[in-house]
Amino acid sequence: MNETAGQGTQRERGVPYSAYLRPDGTVEHGLRPSQIAEAVRSGEGQLWVDIDGNDRAQHALLEKVFGFHHLAIEDTLSPRTRVKLEEYGTYLFLVIRTVRFDQRTDDPYDIETINLYAFLGQNYYVTVHSAPVRPVDEIMHRLERSPDVLGRGVEMIAHGVIDVAVDEYLPMVDKVDEIVDHLEERLFEAYDHGAIKDIFAVKRLVVQLRRHLGPLREVLNVLTNRPHACINQQSQIYFRDVYDHTIRIVESLESVRDLVATVLDTYLTQASNRMNKVMKQLTVVTTLSLPLVAIGGIFGMNFASIPLTHHPLGFFWALGIMALAALVLWLFLRRQQWT
């Protein structure tokens, strides 16, 4: 059976996607479960099997054909399994997490994460996921274009999947950087009261990206430095390159986090200056009204001999005195540069 079955192709129930490089150099796709079991028993060639976690018949192959440890199989059923790497004798169990912006919500800061589980043996690589993931699709397309990719070993298929998963962070970091630049423009052009919501949303997004990328960096550190029969030294060099990518992405996230902190400080400074300006204006109004209240209180006292009390223009004289006192006080404040 030589028909290539990509991620987007309708698969037969119980039959996972598979690509098998036979010892004679031919590549075969779409193996039946019995053929997969035969390839695993032979220990020859290079086999990649991609299992749909929603298909119970496919998921059962993890135990019946490959004989993986039941604890690792249980982990593949939980979407909340943490990113990690575990050694089980002759194979490695990896959990990586793909991250992308969630297109199903209107919030531009929401992200969607999907766990990708993988078993890496000496001549097989098994991936398990319950939703489409771009890294797997990308490597499938590479195999369709260049079937000889399997000739480099299944550990290089694992490297390709992890490499694409890490590269998905790059456009997200660039997008966050653009959002921060836009927030800076909004704040410097004019005070925007609603910017505080976006600032904290971006800050939360940066924290989430670092939280997802941090454990993956530790997994790559182990793959790079710890010897294992499933990964030869030549392949570890490629994992080291992906590890370097994670370091650069983390450094970029640190820079973005510093920019967000600067934007937040700018917002708080503008809010404080705005409050000071309002308080200053209110203080000036209160100061100017003080002589008016004092003069009004004097003429309102119950004494018969108050000047201008019985004068026919006494009321207008009182208003004039109030206006003159307020004007003198205002000129004094202007001279002191308080207004």
Order of alpha helices (4+ residues) and beta strands (2+ residues): beta-beta-alpha-beta-alpha-alpha-alpha-beta-beta-beta-beta-alpha-alpha-alpha-alpha-alpha-alpha
